[in-house]
């Protein structure tokens, strides 16, 4: 920091030299400069005392520092660097091992298995009394761990037109309306079956298929994808399955454990979840229960990986 300067007023040449009032002013200005200088000298003295580090003078402190530096050989410095690098390598190796243990040798996650379908009926046919409509026979479906009756309906769902130059696929499904009644519907082009629905048919609509070109759906193909469980809830002929992808492991002999977080409509214990297959990049499970929307937490262990 620069020394603060207090200007000293000059005495005009035409003033008498012995006038006291003129010299008093100069003395005050000189005193102010010396006061500021004293403060700065005191601050520097304190700084120098601190730099001595408890030694009697700066020379002794400098000798101590020089001795400390000269005592460190190049070999000692190299050894310190080598030790530090080894420690860093070991830390990286340990971190890699922990990450592998977390990501591969012990994996976990959650998934949901749905369990819904038909007990009987709900067969679709093309309407002969309405343009591009489907009829459905009566039947019974199961969902939410319960059985529901489905009434037969004519002209229940309209098949969308396809004016494009490529064939499209839509799906016929059952949904539960606000009154709890299950009714058929068809997805618009380019959309999926809504959550909670039961898929019945896959409809392939050829290019250029519209009300004008095919009012009775003669060129539209209906493919049944209905899942039937006639003995629900006592017995499931085709239990629902779910595939789960995992981080790749070295072999498929890993251990799987399951925990049922929640289930809808029927009791479901962990023993109702059976590992159907294991692969190094995933596994699949079967649900042996009448419950629907079963949320499962799984854990994979292969500590020898």
Backbone bond lengths (Angstrom), bond angles and torsions (degrees), N, CA, C in turn:
res aa  C-N    CA-C-N  psi(-1)  N-CA   C-N-CA  omega(-1)  CA-C   N-CA-C  phi
1 X - - - 1.466 - - 1.525 108.80 -
2 X 1.317 116.47 132.93 1.473 121.03 -178.67 1.523 110.41 -69.52
3 X 1.322 113.50 148.39 1.464 119.15 178.17 1.517 110.10 -68.72
4 X 1.307 114.83 130.97 1.459 118.96 179.47 1.529 109.54 -74.05
5 X 1.292 114.26 132.17 1.463 119.08 -177.83 1.526 111.02 -109.60
6 X 1.331 114.47 131.38 1.451 120.84 175.26 1.533 107.86 -103.59
7 X 1.308 118.76 116.52 1.478 120.09 -176.22 1.543 111.73 -64.35
8 X 1.332 114.94 141.50 1.470 120.68 177.83 1.529 107.92 -105.77
9 X 1.288 115.58 124.78 1.463 120.70 -173.99 1.524 110.85 -71.17
10 X 1.290 114.79 133.19 1.468 119.72 178.65 1.544 110.51 -74.43
11 X 1.350 114.02 150.53 1.480 119.16 176.24 1.515 107.84 -93.26
12 X 1.293 118.47 123.35 1.469 120.10 -179.86 1.525 110.42 -59.59
13 X 1.286 115.40 147.92 1.469 120.73 -178.77 1.537 112.60 -65.06
14 X 1.296 116.25 -25.69 1.458 119.12 -175.29 1.530 112.41 -89.26
15 X 1.396 116.54 5.50 1.459 119.00 179.62 1.534 108.73 -96.43
16 X 1.329 117.59 147.82 1.465 120.84 175.70 1.515 110.08 -64.14
17 X 1.338 120.31 139.72 1.461 122.46 -174.86 1.517 112.59 -71.90
18 X 1.287 118.84 -22.34 1.466 119.86 -171.55 1.508 113.64 -100.45
19 X 1.309 116.96 18.86 1.473 118.12 179.99 1.529 108.35 -77.74
20 X 1.340 121.10 116.51 1.479 123.21 -174.76 1.537 113.02 -60.95
21 X 1.285 118.14 -39.22 1.479 118.93 -176.88 1.517 111.88 -60.05
22 X 1.328 117.10 -33.61 1.470 119.49 178.92 1.530 110.65 -70.21
23 X 1.367 118.73 -42.22 1.475 120.58 -178.01 1.533 112.41 -73.39
24 X 1.319 117.63 -32.33 1.474 119.08 177.46 1.514 111.80 -59.59
25 X 1.305 115.97 -41.57 1.481 119.52 178.99 1.522 110.42 -62.10
26 X 1.334 117.86 -40.48 1.470 120.42 -179.23 1.525 111.08 -66.64
27 X 1.342 116.17 -39.58 1.473 119.27 178.92 1.536 111.43 -60.91
28 X 1.323 116.23 -42.72 1.481 119.81 179.64 1.533 111.40 -61.29
29 X 1.320 115.07 -41.40 1.469 118.78 -179.08 1.531 110.57 -67.51
30 X 1.302 117.37 -37.89 1.477 120.62 178.09 1.539 109.93 -66.08
31 X 1.358 116.40 -41.99 1.471 119.81 178.65 1.526 111.34 -59.08
32 X 1.308 117.77 -40.05 1.468 121.26 -179.74 1.524 111.04 -62.51
33 X 1.317 117.63 -40.04 1.467 120.56 178.20 1.528 110.62 -64.33
34 X 1.354 117.28 -43.02 1.460 119.35 -179.72 1.532 112.53 -68.37
35 X 1.345 117.63 -35.50 1.472 120.03 177.20 1.528 110.54 -60.52
36 X 1.296 116.99 -44.52 1.475 120.47 -179.59 1.525 110.50 -65.10
37 X 1.321 116.37 -39.28 1.461 120.62 179.41 1.531 110.58 -64.88
38 X 1.356 117.05 -40.23 1.471 120.54 178.81 1.530 111.21 -60.50
39 X 1.311 115.85 -41.03 1.471 119.43 -179.67 1.521 111.02 -63.34
40 X 1.312 115.56 -42.15 1.461 118.79 -177.63 1.532 110.61 -70.03
41 X 1.302 117.25 -38.07 1.458 119.97 177.58 1.532 111.08 -63.97
42 X 1.333 116.36 -38.78 1.467 120.32 178.24 1.531 110.73 -63.75
43 X 1.357 117.24 -39.51 1.462 121.28 179.30 1.526 110.40 -65.79
44 X 1.315 117.47 -41.86 1.466 120.13 179.95 1.531 110.71 -66.59
45 X 1.334 116.57 -36.49 1.460 119.91 178.61 1.533 110.91 -62.67
46 X 1.323 115.94 -42.49 1.468 119.99 177.99 1.528 110.87 -62.43
47 X 1.339 116.44 -40.56 1.471 121.37 -179.62 1.525 110.76 -64.08
48 X 1.336 116.58 -42.12 1.449 120.65 179.29 1.526 111.68 -66.88
49 X 1.330 117.19 -39.81 1.463 120.66 177.70 1.525 110.84 -60.77
50 X 1.343 116.98 -40.66 1.467 120.42 178.78 1.523 110.85 -66.41
51 X 1.333 117.23 -36.26 1.466 121.08 -178.16 1.524 111.47 -68.93
52 X 1.348 118.79 -22.30 1.458 120.60 179.99 1.518 112.29 -67.30
53 X 1.349 117.38 -19.46 1.473 120.63 176.41 1.506 113.26 59.90
54 X 1.331 117.73 36.55 1.458 121.08 179.08 1.509 114.59 86.32
55 X 1.337 117.43 -2.96 1.458 120.90 178.18 1.535 109.24 -83.01
56 X 1.348 116.37 159.36 1.476 118.15 -177.45 1.512 113.57 -67.19
57 X 1.348 117.42 -24.94 1.451 120.11 179.12 1.521 109.55 -156.27
58 X 1.330 115.84 173.18 1.466 120.24 -178.14 1.527 111.70 -67.88
59 X 1.339 116.71 -31.93 1.457 118.70 178.85 1.513 111.56 -60.60
60 X 1.353 116.94 -43.96 1.466 120.67 179.11 1.523 111.50 -63.54
61 X 1.336 115.02 -37.61 1.473 119.13 178.75 1.525 111.02 -66.15
62 X 1.322 117.85 -40.94 1.452 121.69 179.53 1.528 110.50 -66.47
63 X 1.356 117.20 -38.92 1.469 120.41 177.44 1.529 110.99 -61.67
64 X 1.347 115.47 -40.60 1.469 119.67 179.10 1.519 111.36 -62.43
65 X 1.335 117.17 -44.83 1.466 121.15 179.55 1.522 111.28 -64.06
66 X 1.354 115.69 -41.15 1.459 118.94 -179.77 1.521 110.68 -64.20
67 X 1.327 116.48 -39.75 1.461 120.54 178.95 1.518 111.57 -64.54
68 X 1.332 116.37 -39.65 1.471 121.27 -179.96 1.514 111.25 -63.77
69 X 1.322 116.08 -43.32 1.472 120.04 -179.44 1.516 111.19 -68.90
70 X 1.327 117.31 -42.90 1.457 120.57 -177.39 1.516 112.04 -68.17
71 X 1.337 117.21 -21.96 1.455 120.35 -179.61 1.518 113.54 -76.28
72 X 1.312 117.70 -9.84 1.459 121.22 -179.10 1.528 108.86 -96.64
73 X 1.289 116.41 108.13 1.459 120.16 179.81 1.517 110.66 -79.28
74 X 1.334 115.35 163.24 1.477 120.23 177.37 1.515 111.09 -63.01
75 X 1.337 116.50 -36.66 1.464 120.34 179.38 1.526 111.07 -64.41
76 X 1.365 114.94 -41.25 1.472 118.23 178.63 1.519 110.79 -63.59
77 X 1.326 116.28 -40.46 1.465 119.48 177.80 1.522 110.89 -62.74
78 X 1.320 116.89 -42.64 1.466 120.32 179.50 1.522 111.38 -63.56
79 X 1.343 115.42 -38.94 1.465 119.01 178.43 1.524 111.32 -63.53
80 X 1.324 115.25 -41.28 1.468 118.73 178.69 1.526 110.84 -62.18
81 X 1.334 116.23 -42.72 1.469 119.89 179.43 1.524 110.55 -63.56
82 X 1.344 116.49 -41.62 1.464 120.39 -179.96 1.523 111.38 -62.59
83 X 1.341 115.66 -43.17 1.475 119.73 178.56 1.521 110.84 -62.15
84 X 1.344 115.53 -42.18 1.456 119.67 179.84 1.519 111.37 -63.72
85 X 1.344 117.59 -43.39 1.471 120.75 179.23 1.525 111.61 -63.96
86 X 1.342 116.39 -39.74 1.465 120.24 178.41 1.532 110.69 -63.16
87 X 1.336 115.44 -42.27 1.473 119.24 178.63 1.517 111.31 -62.58
88 X 1.334 116.68 -40.49 1.457 120.05 178.56 1.521 111.24 -65.24
89 X 1.350 117.56 -40.29 1.456 121.40 178.11 1.522 111.34 -63.38
90 X 1.332 116.36 -42.92 1.461 119.82 179.19 1.529 111.65 -65.29
91 X 1.332 116.19 -37.51 1.468 119.54 177.67 1.517 110.56 -65.19
92 X 1.351 116.35 -41.62 1.467 119.66 178.47 1.519 110.89 -64.18
93 X 1.348 116.64 -40.97 1.462 120.55 178.69 1.526 111.28 -63.49
94 X 1.336 115.55 -42.86 1.469 119.30 178.81 1.523 110.89 -63.84
95 X 1.327 116.49 -41.91 1.456 120.41 179.20 1.527 111.22 -63.62
96 X 1.355 115.98 -40.01 1.463 119.95 177.37 1.517 111.11 -63.40
97 X 1.337 116.11 -40.19 1.461 119.51 179.24 1.521 112.20 -65.23
98 X 1.320 116.40 -42.31 1.468 120.07 178.08 1.529 110.58 -63.20
99 X 1.353 115.95 -41.61 1.457 119.64 179.44 1.524 111.24 -64.30
100 X 1.342 116.71 -41.61 1.465 120.28 178.01 1.521 111.14 -64.18
101 X 1.328 115.90 -39.42 1.463 119.86 177.76 1.522 110.92 -62.14
102 X 1.340 115.68 -40.49 1.465 120.85 -178.29 1.522 112.17 -73.36
103 X 1.354 116.70 -42.66 1.465 120.71 -171.73 1.524 114.03 -88.83
104 X 1.325 117.97 -25.59 1.465 120.18 -173.17 1.527 111.57 -122.83
105 X 1.322 117.08 -61.74 1.459 119.88 -172.93 1.517 112.61 -65.32
106 X 1.307 118.39 -30.37 1.463 122.19 176.04 1.533 108.19 -133.69
107 X 1.321 115.33 103.50 1.459 121.07 -178.75 1.523 109.17 -115.44
108 X 1.333 115.44 157.44 1.453 119.79 178.79 1.522 109.76 -156.15
109 X 1.325 115.07 162.77 1.458 120.46 179.93 1.516 111.13 -179.34
110 X 1.314 116.11 -171.80 1.465 123.16 179.45 1.519 109.90 -136.21
111 X 1.323 116.86 151.21 1.453 121.94 172.22 1.527 108.67 -155.02
112 X 1.325 115.40 169.08 1.461 121.67 -177.99 1.522 109.08 -122.40
113 X 1.330 116.71 132.99 1.464 122.30 173.41 1.523 107.92 -106.97
114 X 1.335 116.56 126.02 1.457 120.98 174.00 1.521 108.88 -94.14
115 X 1.301 115.87 149.96 1.475 121.32 -176.47 1.520 108.28 -141.34
116 X 1.346 116.22 86.36 1.463 120.79 -179.44 1.528 109.64 -147.20
117 X 1.323 115.11 154.69 1.466 119.93 -178.22 1.511 110.66 176.18
118 X 1.337 116.16 -152.77 1.465 122.37 -176.97 1.520 111.01 -116.65
119 X 1.309 114.04 147.81 1.468 120.91 170.47 1.526 109.59 -94.86
120 X 1.322 116.40 -36.76 1.464 121.37 176.35 1.530 109.20 -165.90
121 X 1.343 114.90 164.32 1.459 121.97 169.55 1.518 115.81 70.93
122 X 1.365 113.57 -152.08 1.471 123.19 -178.78 1.532 111.75 62.03
123 X 1.341 114.50 42.58 1.460 119.19 178.56 1.523 109.43 -86.01
124 X 1.324 117.01 137.08 1.461 122.16 -177.37 1.526 110.58 -96.54
125 X 1.326 115.38 149.42 1.478 122.49 173.61 1.522 108.03 -147.76
126 X 1.331 115.75 156.60 1.460 121.26 -178.46 1.530 109.82 -81.01
127 X 1.310 115.58 132.91 1.459 120.62 -177.50 1.530 110.78 -71.87
128 X 1.334 114.88 145.66 1.468 121.11 175.19 1.526 111.33 -109.44
129 X 1.335 115.55 1.40 1.462 119.04 -177.13 1.522 113.25 -116.87
130 X 1.311 117.63 -7.65 1.466 121.06 -179.93 1.529 108.71 -141.47
131 X 1.313 115.53 146.10 1.471 121.19 -177.16 1.532 111.06 -69.63
132 X 1.338 114.57 125.73 1.459 123.44 173.14 1.531 112.61 52.50
133 X 1.313 116.78 48.12 1.458 122.08 178.45 1.516 110.62 -121.68
134 X 1.339 115.66 158.76 1.453 122.70 177.17 1.525 109.94 -118.56
135 X 1.342 115.07 144.51 1.466 122.61 171.82 1.530 108.66 -103.45
136 X 1.335 115.89 152.16 1.467 120.52 177.40 1.522 109.55 -133.95
137 X 1.343 115.75 136.18 1.458 120.40 176.50 1.530 109.59 -76.67
138 X 1.341 115.77 163.79 1.460 118.87 177.65 1.524 109.17 -71.23
139 X 1.324 115.70 164.17 1.454 119.90 -179.51 1.515 111.16 -174.80
140 X 1.312 115.50 -160.17 1.466 122.24 178.06 1.517 107.96 -144.12
141 X 1.312 115.55 139.63 1.458 120.54 178.75 1.520 109.89 -125.29
142 X 1.330 116.12 165.89 1.462 120.23 174.76 1.525 108.86 -130.22
143 X 1.319 114.85 140.85 1.461 123.45 178.53 1.519 107.27 -167.78
144 X 1.327 115.92 157.94 1.463 120.89 179.03 1.535 111.78 58.16
145 X 1.343 115.94 23.46 1.453 121.20 -179.69 1.513 113.90 76.47
146 X 1.363 118.14 14.12 1.460 122.75 -176.66 1.525 110.78 -131.07
147 X 1.345 115.16 167.72 1.467 122.39 177.11 1.524 108.26 -107.40
148 X 1.349 116.66 136.60 1.459 122.39 -179.67 1.531 109.50 -129.43
149 X 1.336 115.99 140.01 1.462 120.65 174.20 1.526 109.42 -79.90
150 X 1.342 116.32 144.38 1.463 122.07 177.95 1.520 107.94 -123.24
151 X 1.330 117.44 121.03 1.467 121.64 -178.57 1.524 110.03 -76.87
152 X 1.343 114.58 147.05 1.457 119.21 173.76 1.528 110.21 -72.28
153 X 1.328 116.77 142.42 1.466 120.38 -177.80 1.520 109.84 -141.10
154 X 1.348 114.95 144.07 1.460 120.86 173.97 1.525 109.13 -105.31
155 X 1.325 113.63 145.46 1.473 119.85 -179.03 1.535 110.03 50.39
156 X 1.335 113.45 47.11 1.467 119.10 -172.49 1.521 113.32 -83.92
157 X 1.340 117.68 -24.98 1.462 119.74 -175.05 1.517 109.40 -147.18
158 X 1.315 116.17 137.44 1.461 121.79 -177.66 1.524 110.37 -98.37
159 X 1.346 114.99 133.72 1.459 120.87 179.77 1.533 108.76 -87.37
160 X 1.329 118.75 127.00 1.470 120.22 -177.25 1.527 112.15 -68.74
161 X 1.327 115.98 153.94 1.464 121.82 175.34 1.529 109.58 -77.63
162 X 1.342 113.64 159.95 1.465 119.68 177.53 1.526 108.99 -132.88
163 X 1.323 118.21 85.81 1.461 120.67 179.88 1.530 113.12 -79.11
164 X 1.319 118.50 -0.60 1.461 120.75 -176.62 1.528 111.29 -75.47
165 X 1.318 115.98 176.01 1.462 121.58 -177.54 1.520 112.76 -93.53
166 X 1.316 118.20 8.35 1.466 122.20 178.29 1.519 109.13 -135.16
167 X 1.328 116.65 151.05 1.456 120.80 178.56 1.525 110.28 -69.10
168 X 1.324 116.65 153.07 1.464 122.29 178.68 1.517 109.53 -130.91
169 X 1.305 115.61 163.03 1.460 121.74 179.50 1.529 109.92 -123.40
170 X 1.308 115.75 131.51 1.461 121.92 173.48 1.523 107.90 -126.95
171 X 1.338 116.55 173.76 1.462 119.88 -176.42 1.521 111.44 -133.73
172 X 1.327 114.40 140.87 1.459 121.54 171.96 1.528 107.80 -94.25
173 X 1.328 116.05 139.39 1.455 119.46 -175.11 1.518 110.45 -150.31
174 X 1.332 115.58 165.70 1.463 122.56 172.16 1.525 108.77 -102.30
175 X 1.323 116.16 138.09 1.454 120.99 174.51 1.524 109.09 -132.61
176 X 1.315 115.78 156.89 1.466 121.57 -179.85 1.527 108.50 -99.24
177 X 1.329 116.08 119.03 1.464 119.11 -178.26 1.524 111.00 -79.60
178 X 1.320 116.21 -176.91 1.454 120.97 -176.26 1.514 113.95 -63.84
179 X 1.333 117.52 -18.80 1.464 121.40 178.37 1.521 112.70 -94.41
180 X 1.326 116.16 5.85 1.465 119.75 179.58 1.510 113.89 82.84
181 X 1.333 118.51 8.58 1.461 122.82 -178.60 1.529 109.00 -93.35
182 X 1.331 115.62 135.58 1.459 120.71 179.08 1.518 109.47 -90.62
183 X 1.355 115.25 126.39 1.459 121.38 -176.85 1.525 109.95 -134.78
184 X 1.372 117.07 154.40 1.465 120.02 -179.98 1.528 112.21 -83.00
185 X 1.307 115.39 154.97 1.462 122.46 176.23 1.521 107.82 -157.43
186 X 1.347 115.88 171.66 1.465 122.06 179.25 1.522 108.34 -130.58
187 X 1.312 115.77 137.63 1.464 119.93 -179.24 1.524 110.22 -71.05
188 X 1.318 118.75 144.21 1.466 120.79 169.83 1.528 109.89 -64.71
189 X 1.305 116.72 161.80 1.464 121.15 179.20 1.533 109.19 -61.71
190 X 1.331 115.76 132.52 1.457 121.23 176.31 1.508 115.53 83.78
191 X 1.327 118.74 9.89 1.465 121.05 179.56 1.526 110.13 -121.28
192 X 1.334 115.77 162.26 1.461 121.54 -179.34 1.520 110.92 -98.57
193 X 1.320 114.81 165.77 1.457 120.97 173.75 1.525 108.48 -64.02
194 X 1.315 118.72 133.93 1.474 119.72 -177.78 1.521 112.34 -65.91
195 X 1.325 115.12 157.82 1.467 121.03 -179.85 1.528 109.85 -61.38
196 X 1.317 115.54 137.67 1.461 121.21 178.79 1.508 114.48 87.70
197 X 1.345 119.02 -4.76 1.462 122.11 -177.61 1.529 110.77 -82.62
198 X 1.322 115.88 169.03 1.461 123.31 176.73 1.528 107.14 -118.84
199 X 1.309 117.84 115.42 1.460 121.87 -177.83 1.524 110.11 -74.66
200 X 1.331 115.98 134.96 1.472 121.52 -178.19 1.525 112.82 -112.41
201 X 1.322 116.33 -52.08 1.466 121.10 -174.42 1.521 110.67 -137.48
202 X 1.332 113.54 154.19 1.460 121.88 168.61 1.518 107.80 -108.90
203 X 1.336 117.08 126.19 1.460 122.50 -177.15 1.524 108.88 -111.18
204 X 1.333 116.52 124.32 1.458 121.52 176.39 1.521 108.49 -102.42
205 X 1.333 115.92 117.15 1.466 122.07 -176.87 1.525 107.56 -107.62
206 X 1.337 117.89 117.05 1.469 119.64 -177.55 1.523 112.44 -69.31
207 X 1.328 115.45 167.24 1.465 121.50 179.36 1.525 110.55 -62.05
208 X 1.332 115.76 141.53 1.459 121.05 177.31 1.512 114.91 69.55
209 X 1.333 117.14 18.89 1.461 120.93 -177.75 1.532 109.28 -90.50
210 X 1.324 117.32 109.66 1.463 122.70 -175.12 1.521 110.91 -134.97
211 X 1.336 115.64 -179.27 1.473 120.09 176.03 1.513 111.23 -57.41
212 X 1.324 116.34 -37.95 1.466 119.96 -176.40 1.512 112.31 -74.44
213 X 1.341 117.16 -38.70 1.467 119.73 -174.67 1.524 113.36 -88.99
214 X 1.336 118.11 -24.17 1.472 120.49 -176.44 1.531 109.99 -152.66
215 X 1.320 117.90 69.44 1.472 119.86 -175.26 1.520 113.63 -65.69
216 X 1.340 118.46 -26.19 1.474 121.22 -176.79 1.529 113.08 -104.49
217 X 1.329 116.26 14.14 1.470 121.92 174.95 1.527 113.27 62.80
218 X 1.311 116.87 30.77 1.459 120.07 -178.09 1.515 113.37 -62.57
219 X 1.322 117.61 -30.18 1.461 120.90 -178.43 1.531 113.28 -101.47
220 X 1.315 116.72 5.32 1.461 121.08 178.38 1.526 108.87 -90.74
221 X 1.334 116.77 129.90 1.465 121.91 -177.34 1.520 110.23 -97.70
222 X 1.343 115.92 128.46 1.457 122.37 176.58 1.517 108.96 -104.75
223 X 1.325 117.15 122.80 1.468 122.13 178.47 1.521 108.57 -120.57
224 X 1.332 116.56 118.78 1.465 120.46 -178.46 1.521 110.51 -72.89
225 X 1.321 116.19 130.67 1.467 122.50 173.29 1.535 108.85 -123.39
226 X 1.322 115.09 26.70 1.461 119.85 -176.95 1.526 111.15 -69.54
227 X 1.303 115.70 137.84 1.453 121.67 174.03 1.523 108.06 -100.22
228 X 1.331 116.48 119.57 1.466 121.50 -178.41 1.520 109.94 -106.97
229 X 1.322 115.23 132.75 1.461 123.14 172.66 1.526 107.35 -132.83
230 X 1.358 117.60 81.64 1.477 120.84 -173.71 1.527 113.87 -60.87
231 X 1.336 117.81 -24.57 1.467 120.35 -175.21 1.536 112.38 -104.07
232 X 1.330 116.80 14.28 1.457 119.87 176.81 1.526 108.96 -60.07
233 X 1.333 120.80 138.71 1.473 127.84 4.46 1.523 114.18 -96.32
234 X 1.344 117.14 6.47 1.461 120.22 -175.07 1.520 111.47 -71.00
235 X 1.329 116.03 -41.54 1.457 120.13 -174.60 1.515 109.63 -143.28
236 X 1.313 116.68 138.62 1.456 122.09 175.11 1.521 108.75 -110.56
237 X 1.331 116.35 116.00 1.464 120.14 178.61 1.528 111.68 -72.58
238 X 1.326 116.26 -34.37 1.468 121.55 -179.91 1.518 108.62 -130.24
239 X 1.327 117.35 83.46 1.468 119.80 -177.67 1.526 110.74 -59.17
240 X 1.318 117.48 146.17 1.474 120.15 177.66 1.525 110.78 -66.64
241 X 1.325 115.50 145.06 1.459 120.85 179.83 1.529 110.06 -122.80
242 X 1.305 115.10 158.21 1.462 121.19 177.76 1.520 108.44 -142.22
243 X 1.332 116.53 130.45 1.459 121.52 176.78 1.526 109.56 -99.05
244 X 1.323 115.68 141.44 1.458 121.92 -177.43 1.527 108.47 -130.22
245 X 1.323 117.45 126.90 1.464 122.14 176.90 1.525 109.71 -84.47
246 X 1.337 116.67 144.21 1.460 121.88 179.03 1.532 109.14 -131.07
247 X 1.322 116.47 165.86 1.458 120.90 169.70 1.526 108.47 -67.41
248 X 1.307 117.73 132.27 1.456 122.53 -171.33 1.528 111.76 -58.28
249 X 1.343 114.74 132.58 1.462 122.11 175.90 1.522 108.90 -112.61
250 X 1.333 116.91 171.32 1.462 120.69 -174.66 1.517 113.56 -75.53
251 X 1.321 117.15 -25.91 1.465 121.19 -178.75 1.525 108.91 -151.34
252 X 1.334 115.21 166.35 1.469 120.10 -174.99 1.522 113.22 -98.62
253 X 1.334 117.31 15.01 1.468 119.52 -178.55 1.526 111.71 -92.79
254 X 1.332 116.36 33.41 1.461 119.75 -179.57 1.531 111.15 -79.60
255 X 1.322 114.37 163.60 1.467 121.17 179.11 1.519 109.66 -96.17
256 X 1.331 116.13 138.74 1.461 122.28 176.98 1.521 109.64 -121.30
257 X 1.316 115.98 135.14 1.460 121.24 172.12 1.521 108.50 -128.07
258 X 1.331 115.75 148.30 1.455 121.73 -175.98 1.520 110.74 -128.17
259 X 1.326 114.04 145.53 1.460 121.24 176.85 1.528 107.62 -131.68
260 X 1.324 118.10 122.74 1.458 121.99 179.93 1.521 108.97 -80.06
261 X 1.317 116.32 112.87 1.462 121.77 -179.81 1.522 110.31 -79.44
262 X 1.329 117.24 -45.35 1.462 121.41 179.62 1.514 109.35 -157.91
263 X 1.319 116.76 158.51 1.461 122.97 178.20 1.521 108.47 -152.70
264 X 1.327 116.45 152.24 1.464 121.01 -175.78 1.523 110.85 -114.67
265 X 1.330 115.22 126.26 1.452 120.75 167.28 1.492 118.05 89.76
266 X 1.321 119.78 -16.91 1.466 120.82 -178.40 1.518 108.49 -158.78
267 X 1.348 117.56 154.34 1.462 119.80 177.21 1.529 110.39 -62.22
268 X 1.307 115.52 145.93 1.465 120.27 179.16 1.517 108.65 -151.37
269 X 1.329 116.11 112.14 1.452 121.17 177.36 1.515 110.78 -99.46
270 X 1.314 115.99 170.89 1.465 120.09 -179.84 1.519 111.67 -62.93
271 X 1.356 117.92 -27.05 1.459 120.19 179.76 1.527 112.20 -70.27
272 X 1.344 118.02 -12.45 1.466 120.73 176.98 1.520 111.77 -82.77
273 X 1.312 117.52 -4.90 1.467 122.46 179.09 1.524 108.01 -105.83
274 X 1.319 115.96 117.96 1.464 121.34 -174.03 1.519 109.19 -119.98
275 X 1.338 115.95 129.87 1.464 120.23 175.16 1.523 108.51 -71.05
276 X 1.324 115.40 116.08 1.461 120.58 -176.61 1.515 111.92 -85.41
277 X 1.310 117.44 -38.36 1.466 121.41 179.22 1.517 109.13 -154.29
278 X 1.335 114.77 155.25 1.465 121.90 177.16 1.522 108.43 -130.55
279 X 1.310 116.51 136.61 1.456 123.01 173.46 1.519 108.09 -134.42
280 X 1.325 116.66 167.92 1.459 119.03 -177.50 1.518 112.82 -69.29
281 X 1.341 117.32 -17.14 1.477 120.19 -179.38 1.527 113.37 -117.35
282 X 1.339 117.46 8.79 1.458 119.08 178.74 1.512 111.77 170.62
283 X 1.324 114.78 175.70 1.466 120.88 178.40 1.524 108.82 -146.89
284 X 1.332 115.81 165.69 1.462 120.79 175.67 1.518 108.95 -131.70
285 X 1.333 116.06 149.68 1.462 121.50 -178.59 1.522 109.75 -128.50
286 X 1.307 115.49 156.39 1.466 123.46 173.63 1.521 108.87 -113.74
287 X 1.327 115.42 146.88 1.458 121.15 176.87 1.513 108.84 -107.51
288 X 1.330 117.46 116.38 1.457 122.94 178.66 1.523 109.04 -104.74
289 X 1.310 115.48 66.54 1.459 121.89 -178.43 1.518 108.53 -156.39
290 X 1.341 116.97 157.43 1.464 121.35 175.88 1.513 112.24 -82.89
291 X 1.324 117.58 -6.47 1.465 121.52 -176.79 1.525 110.97 -66.93
292 X 1.322 115.67 155.05 1.463 123.13 178.34 1.529 108.33 -119.74
293 X 1.330 116.15 161.05 1.471 121.73 178.01 1.526 111.22 49.62
294 X 1.321 115.86 52.84 1.462 121.63 -178.50 1.530 108.39 -84.70
295 X 1.312 115.64 116.61 1.469 120.81 177.54 1.519 108.52 -94.46
296 X 1.337 115.40 122.91 1.457 121.69 -175.68 1.519 111.09 -118.03
297 X 1.308 115.82 138.10 1.460 121.78 170.19 1.527 107.13 -104.46
298 X 1.323 116.99 127.50 1.459 121.09 -177.77 1.513 111.84 -118.26
299 X 1.341 114.98 156.43 1.458 121.32 176.59 1.511 109.21 -140.31
300 X 1.305 116.20 131.92 1.462 123.69 179.66 1.519 108.74 -111.79
301 X 1.338 116.30 136.98 1.465 120.66 178.34 1.530 109.62 -134.85
302 X 1.326 114.84 129.61 1.463 121.30 171.13 1.523 107.09 -150.19
303 X 1.328 116.07 80.04 1.452 121.42 -171.72 1.521 112.73 -68.98
304 X 1.342 118.20 -18.00 1.463 120.66 178.00 1.511 112.74 -85.74
305 X 1.327 116.98 7.49 1.470 120.01 -176.47 1.522 111.96 -67.41
